[in-house]
């Protein structure tokens, strides 16, 4: 009986010990981490990049028995989130020696004091949730003199942590040591010396330290970034870097603006489709994972991870700091994806860099609305340097043609047809009334520019291309179709007074105005396309154009109303909507020999309207041709 009770006690002790050892690491660092500060997260290794954390102390000296404030924070401005941590004071001479004790933590919900080798000599987290910068109170021991440093391991997520985050040197001194916080006062006796020479100097510009991914882009690794010329300034929205050592190909990818994913693609051409890609994904639980994928041209889904082998890449490092998503991985030198062999050592590939703000589902990335670009030529991945992007000439010409067509030519043509039919009476151009001659010239110009712009974008993208949630492509196609059929209908227009003339009048009016409105709406939508690279404030220029255009229409319409009220002595002054029903007009001799009332005012208003419309067009064309305008301006100033 006694032996049975003893066995039960031993079993209970073993179970309790096992429970204590197997406590969840989310509630604090495990006991085994006391010595080497290494989390036991399976086979996951610590990051080797520069840690986004630093340890600050309130003083560089502290007396025996006195206290010191110790803070874990970020040295880069905006604080990086802290998931878990373990913090200790270690001796400089004997780095294995844990020194002193902690007496205060900011909150029991964020951190706790624990004992590793001595009483209260360690602080760690109480939960894995994200935490702000943390400050602790540490007390120096009475039996130690010399230098110490505070050392920590800080985890951002389960798979991402940094070891050996260290503070500057702190010296523990005797209680009678005078600790000075400012330089000693100067003595009254000073040696005689010559007066100083004052020289005028220019302030030195502050040098910005680039992210590690940009370092070596000119001499040791191949880099490709979006937008163009972003690598020297270190401000790419997405960047791919390839470092080759022997037959080992190491890739780095980084996206800014807090993307959900950033990806790198290898392609046989500069178009999306039939490409092998690797995605660095920020999951909802904070973990960062990588996946290989295969892109499909022009059809959904763009990416299916199930169609691409996942064992051809190995994740080395990952982080998500201040909105920058980063992954470092190795890719097999030779791999086969969808029956296509990718030989990194012997073949050249177009590099693609892209990033997006959302996922479609667990296996598909969303639209690349943060960044997307392909290199302008196939590249040998072992050749270091900065790769140039594909030419944007056709894309820019497309934008310029559409702006000139719908903001410029169409707007002027509509105004002339609507309000100037009884202006410049008796004057002709090419045998036609002035208003009709210029209306026809402007609308033919609109048609030509629209068709040219449409062909240019078809050549650029290689056919239909989805623009994600932005309906720019759909409204653009509808505008092109309406524009195409409008002059065909005008060519076959019935003669005035015939029974089909009213139908033509209404259709011509409806199709023309619909195309004009849709054309301007499509230009608005283009501002939000990532590929356009237009500044967000471009929309305000377009809004100002619309306000000015509508205001001009209101003023001109008022002149029509007033003019119609002054019809007398048999003079009929017809305006565009007067004969929409096709009623024949009894035109008198007065009609053909004099302008309608307020014609001089309308001419002056046209003299103001036309130049301002042209200025709007020029401003928007400059933004499109020089996009991205910010980078272009910086390059011009730098040169």
N, C-alpha and C positions, 0 to 999 in steps of 0.2 A: 504493500500500500504506500509506504513511504517513498519507495523507488518510483512508483507511478506518479506521485505528486511532484517529485523532483523533475521527472521528464516533462510534465505539463508546464512547469515553470520555465524550463529551458526552451521549450517550444514558443511560449509567449514572449520570452526575451528575444529570441531570434526573429520572430515576426515583427516585434516593435522596432528592432534594429533595422530590419529590411525596409519597413515603412519609412523610417527616418532617412535612410540612405536614398530611397527612391522618391523623395519629395520632388515636386515639379520645379524645374529650373525657372519657370515663369515667376515664382515667388521669391527668387533670390539665387545668387550664384551657388553651385553645389560645393560641398566641403572640399572635394578634390581640387577645386580651383584656387584654394587658399595659397598654395605654393607657387604655381606657375601662372595664375590668373587666366587659365584657358577654359572657355566654356566646353562642356562635353556635348557638342552638337553633332554627334556621329563623325563622319569623315570630313566635315566642312572645315576648311582652313581659314586662318585669319587673312584679311585683306593686306596686300603689300603696297597699296597706294597711300598717298599722303592722307592721314586721318582728318576727317572734318571736325575734329574735336580738339580742345586744348584744356589744360588745367592751369588755373590762375590762383595765386595766393595773395593775401592782403599785405604781406611784408616779405622781405628777403631774409630777415633775421627774426628770431623768436627766443625769448629767455626760457630757461628750464621752468616748467610748471605753468607757463603762460599759454594762452590760446591763440589760434590762427584761423582765419576764414579761408576755406578752400572751395573753389568753384569749378565745376565741369561745364564748359560751354563751347561755342563754336568761334574760331578766330576769323571767320569769313563774313561777319555782319549778321545776316539772318541766321538764327540758330538752327542747327541740324537737330532733328528729333532724336531723343535718347530713348532706346527701348530698355535695355538692361545694362548693368555695369557692376564692376567690383573695383573698389578704390582703397589703396593702402599707402602709408608712408614707408619708404625703404631707405636704408642707409646708403650713402655714396660708396664708402669703402667696402662694406659688406652688403651687397645688393639682396642677399637672401634674408637679411634682418628686417623684420617689421617693427617700426618704431612708433611709440606714442599711442594715443587712443582718441577716439572720436566721442564727443560729448553731446552733439546736437545734430539733428537732420531737419530738413525743411518741413517735412510732413510724413507721418507714418503711412500715408497712402502712397507715397512716392519712393521712400527709402527706409532702410532699417540698419541699425548697428548690430554687428555680429562679432564673434570672437574666433580668430583662426589660431594664432599661436599665443596670443596674450589677451587680456581683458579688453573688449570693445576696440580692437585694433583694425577693424575693417568695416566699411559700409558697402551695401549692395542694394539692389532694387527690391521692391515688394510685389511688382506685377510687370508684365511685358508691355503695357500700354505706352504710347509715346509720351515723353515728359519734356518739360521746358528745361533751361539751364538750372542746375542744382548747386546749392551752396551748403557747406557743412562746417561745423566747428571742430577743430582738432586741438588737442592739448599735448604740448611737448612733455616728454618724461623728465623726471628729476635725476635720472642716472645715466643720461646720455649727453655727450657733447660732440659736435661735428656737423657735417653736411648731410642733408637728406633731400629726397625728391619724392613727390607724390606720383604714384604710378597707377594706371588704371587700364582695364580692358572695357571698351564701350561697344555695345551691340546696337545696331540700328534695326535689325530684324534677326530672325532666327539664323538666316544664312549669311548675314553680313555683319562682321564685327572687326574691330581693330584692336590689336594688342600694343602694349608699351606706349600708351599715351602718357606723356611725362610732363611735369611742371618744371619751371626753372629751379635752380638750386636754392634751398632754404638752409640757413645756418642756425643750429641750436647753440646758444651761448649761455654763459653763467648768469645768475640773477643780478649780479652787480655790474654787468656790462651796460654801457651807455649806448643805446641804439639811436643813431642819428638818421633822420629822414630828409635832411637838407644839408648842403655843403657847409662846413664850418665858417664862422665869421672871419673876415679878413683882419689881420693885425693892423695896428695904427702905423707901424713902421714899415714902409715899403721901400724896396731898393729903387734907386734912381734908374730910369730907363727912358729910352728915346720914345717920343710920341708915336703911336701906331700909325701905319700907313693905311688909309682908307681907300679901298679900290671898289669901283662900281662893278657889280656882277649881275648877271642875269639869273633869274630863278631857274633851277633845273627842273625839267618836266618830270613828273612822277612816273615811274615805270610800273606798269601793271604786269603781275606775274600770270602767265598763261596757265590754263589747266594742263595737267600732265599729258593729256591726249594730244595736245598740239606740239609738244616738245619732240623734236626730231623729225618733223614733217619735211624738212628741206634736205636732210642728209642721211637719215637712218631708216625711215619708213615712208610708205606711200600713203598719202592722205587725200581725201576728197570730201568737201564740205558744201553745205547749202546755207545761205545763198552764195553767189559768186564772190570771190575775194574775201571770204570771211575768215580764212585760216590765219593770215598774218595778224588780224586783230583779235583772234580768239573768240569770236562771237557767232559761231555757226549755230543755226537751228538744229542741224543734224550733221554729224561727221562720222566718216569711216576711216580708220587707220589700219594699215597692214604692215606688220614687222616680220621679216623672214630671217631665220637663223638656221642655216643648213636646209634641211627638208621639213622644218617646223614652221607652219604658217599661223601666226598669232594675229587675231583681229581685235580691234577696239571699236565700239560704236557708242555714240552719246547723242542724246536729244535734249533740247532745252524747252522752256515754257511748260514744264510739268506734263510731259506726254504720257499716255498710257503705254505706248510701245515705241521703240526705235528699231530700225531694221537695216540690214545691208543685203544687197542683192548682187549676184553675178549673172550677167546676161551676155548673149551673143550679139545683141544690138542695143540701141539706146531707147527702145520702146518697152513698155510694160507688157509682160506676157511671155510664157515659156522661160522663166527665170528661176534660179535656185536662191532662196533667201534664208536668212537667219534673223529671228525676231528676239529682241530683249524686251520682256513684258513685265510691267508692274502690276501684280495681281492685287485683288481687293484686300487680301489679308496682309499686304505689305511685303510679301516675298517676291523676289525677282527671279524669273525663270527664262531660259532660252529654248527656242523651238526652231527647227528647220521647217521650211515650207516651200511650196511650188506655186507660182503665179500662173493664172490663166488669162489669155487675152480676151478682152471685150465682153466676157460673160461672167455672171455670178456663179460660184464665189471666186473672188480673185485669188484666195489662198486656201489651201487645204493641207493642214499639217499631216493628215493621215497618208497623203501621197508622197511624203518625203521621209527618208530614214532619219531617225533622231540621233543615232549613235555616231554620226560623222562629225559632231562638234562636242567639245568639252568645256564647260563653264569654268573659268579661272577666278574671276572677280566680278563683283556687281555692287552697285550702290545707287542710291537716290538721294541726292543732296541738293538742297536749294532749288528744286525744280529741274535738276539735271539727272536724267536716267542714263546709267552707264553700265556696260557689260564688256568684259574681256574674255575671249574664248579662243580655243584652238580649233582649226578645221583640218580634217584629213587632207593630205596632199592630193590624193586621188579618191574620188567618190562617184557613185553612180546614182543619179536621181531621175526617176521616170524614164529609164533607159538611156539617158544622156550622161556621158562621162565628163566629169569636171576634173581636169588635170591642172592644178594650180601652178605646177612647175614648168610645164611645156606649152601651155596655151595662154592666150590673152583674153581678157574679159572686160566688158563695160561694167563699171562700178555704179551701183545705185545706193543712194542714201535717202531714207524716208522715215517719217515719224507721224504718229496720229494720236488723237486725244481720246479714242474710244475703241472698244472691242465690239465686234458684231455678235460673237458668242464665244464659248470656251475654246473653240478651235479656229477662229478666224479673226484677224485684226480688222479694225474699221478703216474708214477712208483716211488716206494720208493727208489730213488737213493742216498739219503743222509744217511739214517739209517734204518735198519730193524733187529729186533731180537725178539725172544720169550723166555719166561722164561723156565727154565729146568724142572719145576714141577708145578703142580696146586697149587695155593696159596690161603690161607684164607686172604682176603683183610684187615681184622682187625688185623692181626699179624704184628707188626712193624719189620723193618729190611731191609737189602738189598738183593734182590732176585738174584739168580745166573741164567745165561742164559743157554739155551739148549746146550748140548754137541756138539762140532764142530769136533769131532774125525773123523767121516765118511767123512766130507767135506775136512778135511786136508789130510786124506789118499787118497782121490780121486785126489787132486792136486799133491801129491807126486808121485803117480803112473803115472800120465800123464807126469809129468816132466821127470821122469826116463825113460819112454818109448820113448818120442819123441825128447827130447833134448839129451838124452844119448844113449840108445840102438839103436834107428833107425839111428841116425847120424853116429855112428861107423859102423853099418851094411852096410849102403849105401856106405861109403867110401871103405870098404874092397871089396865089390862086384865090384865096378867101377874101382879101380886102382891097385888091388893086385892079379889079376888072374894069373899073371906070376911072382909071388914072392913066395919064399919058395918052388920052384919046386922040386918035388921028395919027399917032406915031407907030411905026412898024419896025420889025427886025426880021429880015428874011421873009417878008410878006405876011408876017403874023403880028398880032397886037403885042406890044412890049411885054405886058404881064404874062401872056401865054408863051411867048418865045423863051423868056427867062425861066418860067415855071417848067417848061419841057426840058430845058438844058439842065436845070438842077435835079429834076427827078430822074433823067437819064443818068446823070452823074451818081445819084444815089443808088440806082440799080447796078451800075457797073462796079462801084466800090463794094457794094454788098456781095455781089457774085465773086469778085476777086478775093475779098476777105474770107468768104466761105470756102473757096478752093484752097486758099493758103492754110487754113486750119485743118482741112481734111488731109492735106499732104503732111502737115506737122504731126498730127496724132495718128495717122494711118487709118482713119475711119472713125466710127462712132466710139466715143469714150465717155464713160460715166463720170460725172462730177460730184458724186456723193449726194448729200442732202441739198446741194445747191442746184436749182433747176435751170441754170444758165444755158446748158446745151439744149434743153427742151424749148425754152422760149426763143432761143436763137434760131432753131430749125423752123419754128412757126413763122418767125419774122422773115426769114429767107424765102419761104414758100409764098407768103403774102406779097412780098416785094417782087418775086418772079412773075406772078400772074397779073399784077397791077398794070404794067404797060401793055400786056397782051390784050386785056380788056379795053384799054384806052384806044388801041389801034382799031378795034372793031366797034367803036362806039356808034350808036345810031345817030342820025341827023337830028338836030333840034326840031321839035314839033311832032316827031313820030311817036307812035304809041309805046315803043319800048324805051324811049329816052328816059322817062322817070325811073324805071328799074335800073338802068345804067347809072344814072346820077346817084341814086342811093347806094348801089354796090360800090361804085368808085369812091364815094365819100367814106363808106364804112371800112373798106379794105385799106385805103390809104391811111386813115386815122388809126386803125387797129395796128397796122404795121409800125407806124411812127411811135405809138405809145409802147408797144412791145419792144421795139428796138431800144428805146431809152431805158425801159425796165431791165432789159438784158445787160445793158452797160452797167447799171447799178449793181446787178448780181455779180458781174465780173470783178468788181472791187474786192469781193470776199473770196475769190478763188486764190488758193495758195500759189498756183502757177503764175498768176498775173503779177505777184509781188508788188502790188500797189499799196501805198500807205493808207491806213484806215480813214484818214481825213480827206481822201479823194471823194468820199461820198458827200462831203459838205460842198465841194465845188460843183458836183452834179446837182445837188439840191438847190444851190444858188441859180444854176442854169434853168432849172424847172420853174422856180419862182419868177425869174425874169421873163421867161418865155410866156408863162400864163398871164403875167401882168401886162405884157405887150398885147396879148390877145384881148384882154379885157378893155384896154384903152381903145384899140382899133374897133372892137365891137360897139363900143359906145359911140364912136364917130359914125358907124353905120346907122344906128338907131336915130341919131340926131339928123343925119343926112336924109333918111327916109321921111322924116317929119317935115322936111323943107321942099319936098317934091311939088312943083307947081308949074303953071304955064305949059302943060303938056310935056314937060321934061321927065323922062323916066330914067331913074338911076338904079340900075339893077346890080345887086350884090349876090354873092355866091349861093345863098340859100333861097333866093327869091323864086327861082324857077326850077326847084327840085322836082316839082310835079310835071314839068315839061310843057307848061302853058306857053303858047307863042306870045311874043312881045311885039307891040306896035312901036317900033323904034322910029322916032322922029328925027328930023334934021338936027335938032338941038342935041340929041343923044350923041351923034357922031362927031360933033364939033367942039364939045366942051366937057371938062372933067366934072365929076360929081363934087358936091360940097365937101369941104375939108380935105380936098386932095393934096393941097400944099402942106397941111399939117401931117398927113399920112406919109408924104415923101420925106419930111424932116424926121418923123419917127422911124421910118425905115433906115434913114441915114445914121440913126443912133443904134437901132436894133442890130443891123447887119454887122458892124464892126465889133460890138460886144459879143455877139454869138461866135464870131470868128476867134475872138480872144479866148473864150471858153474852150473852143475846139483846140486851139494851139496849146493851152495850158494842160489839157488832158492828154494830148498827143505827146507832149514832153514827159509827162509822168510815165506813160507807157513805154516810150522809146528809151528812157533812161532808167527804167526800173531795175533793181530797187533803188529809188532815188537817194535814200540815205547813204548807202554804200558808194554810189556814184559820186555824190557830193564829197564824201570823205576822201575818195581816191583823187578827185580833182584838187582838193585842198592840199593833200599830201604831195602831189606832184608839182 
